[in-house]
Amino acid sequence: MNKTIELIPYRSEYRAEVAQAIREMLTTPPLHETVSLNDVIAQLDADQRREAFGGLLAVDERQHVIGGMWWFGLDGQGLYERWKPRFAPREAIPTPKGKGVYIANIGVIPSVRRRGLGKYLLGAALSNLELEHDWIATVGYQSFAAGLAVLHGHGFAQLPLQSVQAQGRLALIKYI
């Protein structure tokens, strides 16, 4: 790991830069998602109003955001409702018991990929999230094998669900 990379808690003054980094992560290979900067900002703003919102940013020596993630608290019914319009079959969507958290976004910009930063970022976040939650859910991408490998390496299991919104999105969950 490059010693000039620092992990810091999400702060609202980084909002625009975080949104730009997330947009860059989603719209470049291998994901090629179609998303506007305004859409990412709107989602980040909405998620910040959710219970137990938190985040972690990777910044370089100039304090520019080069990666990050954010999450929020969710119960099992909330996870079911979130995934109901996104995945099928509905009867396979879990409603886990206990206190959960949903990782809404995670990634690093393309220019710093393949250096272990995503693994480092996820590991740092999980070390705290696992202490406070019974389960953690997120979405991965079939076309992003490296990202899936990191999630699987940290104990996330892929669920037998098919995306109804975008081909190749995968539902993952980790029970603590």
HUWOFEN-V452606 format. One line per field, one symbol per residue. ss: DSSP state (~ for helix, > for strand, _ for the rest). phi: phi as a letter, one per 40 degrees, with the letter a starting at -180 (. if undefined). burial: # if it has 9 or more other C-alpha atoms within 8 Angstrom, else .. A space follows every 50 residues. Layout:
# HUWOFEN-V452606
ss: ???
phi: ???
burial: ???
This chain:
# HUWOFEN-V452606
ss: _____>>>>__~~~~~~~~~~~~~~~~_________~~~~~~~~~~~~__ ___>>>>>>_____>>>>>>>>>>_~~~~~~~~~__>>_~~~_______> >>>>>>>>_~~~____~~~~~~~~~~~~~~~~__>>>>>>>___~~~~~~ ~~~___>>___>>_____>>>>>>>_
phi: .ccccbcbcdbcccdccccccccccccbdccfcbaccccccccccccccc cfcaabbbbcccgccbaiaaaacacdcccdcccdcbbbcdccccbccgcb abccaaibcdcbcgbgccccccdcccdccccbbcabbabbbdcbdccccc ccccgcbcccbbcbbadgcbcbabcc
burial: ....###..#...##.############..#...#.#..##..#..##.# ..########....############.###..##.###....#.##.### #########..##...##..###.#...##..##########.#..##.# ##...#....####....######..
